[in-house]
Amino acid sequence: MQAKILPFGFALILFISCFQIVGQKPQKVEDIYLPDGDKVEVKVWVQDLEIPWSLVFLPDGRALVSERPGRIRLIENGKLVPEPYMIINVKHIGEGGLMGLAVHPDFPNKPYIYAMYTYESDGKIFNRVIRIKDEGRKGVFDKVIIDSILGARFHNGGRIKFGPDKMLYITTGEIFKGELAQDLNSLNGKILRLTPDGEIPSDNPFPNSPIYSYGHRNPQGLAWHPETGDLFESEHGPSGEYGRFGHDEINIIVKGGNYGWPKVIGAPGEKEYIDPIVVWKDATPPSGMTFYKGDLFVATLRSEALIRIKLQRSGKSYKVTKIERWFAFDKRRGKYGRLRDVVVGPDGNLYVLTSNRDGRGNPQPGDDKIYQIIFKK
């Protein structure tokens, strides 16, 4: 019998996958579906947006939302202002474009907004974070905070947030080049940490480096536990690389920690890597997230659910006690479509952004929208 010769690409995937360590899901609970949520009322707050990515509230009552094609939009008194707050020349390709927004922790004394976006230079794609000066109804470019992060059609990361330490945290994807996530000379596949002026903090884990943690595939959510200050992160698992699929994650980020991609997926318990606390083996991909009344809320894309994760603390560790998929009928269908971000508003309600016009969703009339989620007493 003549031996079959595998195509090179398939043979390479098979070869690499043999050396990739695959673990189980760490949580002991199964997801529960709640198509109506849990004692909530959902209202449309703003509509007619184009692929909104990030929402931030300012202390004077204004709000800003980024649209991936390159517009920052202003919301005043719950109304979308027709004229953009700022237009940024972005490379709107695939998952790239205008992504995360953040507000200076000392705003308005330091009236700065931060934005992360994809751009093209000399035929190459990059990501950068800039600082914008707020001038009421418009924003004006102030300075570049960090630049030359490799970009691509997919896996740009894009979430930026200030932590309780008043440092700026930035998530970067590995642009479908898994080896970059393990390379400490690369800014890709990382969580970065900088001062509000773009300097490297002296207590970062690696000398003269903005890298805070590494071994990430495509991290898109950051949230700090309100009591402990621990940093939680959401991350997209493989979508075909090395013959693997699913395995989306929620991680607790430790300074200098290696989260394993592409060498491990799931929670295999390997000493040199840090396991996630949640793994969804079916593609969920989680995006923006926030803590609300002690629970972690996660906006998800393909699974079209707002996920609530209930946690129990024991010393320095956490146990997942319950996972609820709000507004979802099953693993692929939800009431409001793809969800990109969830934030707590100044009124104590949750606000959720849809992403139905991103080429992967099914737009409904008025999409994209920001929904207000009001908790009934």
Sequence and secondary structure as in RCSB ss.txt:
>XXXX:A:sequence
MQAKILPFGFALILFISCFQIVGQKPQKVEDIYLPDGDKVEVKVWVQDLEIPWSLVFLPDGRALVSERPGRIRLI
ENGKLVPEPYMIINVKHIGEGGLMGLAVHPDFPNKPYIYAMYTYESDGKIFNRVIRIKDEGRKGVFDKVIIDSIL
GARFHNGGRIKFGPDKMLYITTGEIFKGELAQDLNSLNGKILRLTPDGEIPSDNPFPNSPIYSYGHRNPQGLAWH
PETGDLFESEHGPSGEYGRFGHDEINIIVKGGNYGWPKVIGAPGEKEYIDPIVVWKDATPPSGMTFYKGDLFVAT
LRSEALIRIKLQRSGKSYKVTKIERWFAFDKRRGKYGRLRDVVVGPDGNLYVLTSNRDGRGNPQPGDDKIYQIIF
KK
>XXXX:A:secstr
       HHHHHHHHHHHTSEE B    S  EEETTTTTEEEEEEE   SSEEEEEE TTS EEEEETTTEEEEE
ETTEE SS SEE      TT SEEEEEE TTTTTS EEEEEEEEEETTEEEEEEEEEEE SS EEEEEEEEEEEE
  SS     EEE TTS EEEEE  TT GGGGG TT  SSEEEEE TTS   TT SSTT  EEEE  SEEEEEEE 
TTT  EEEEEE  BSGGG B  EEEEEE TT B  TTTEESB   TTS   SEEESS   EEEEEEETTEEEEEE
STT  EEEEEEEEETTEEEEEEEEEETBSSSS BSS  EEEEEE TTS EEEEE TTSSSS   TT S EEEEEE
  
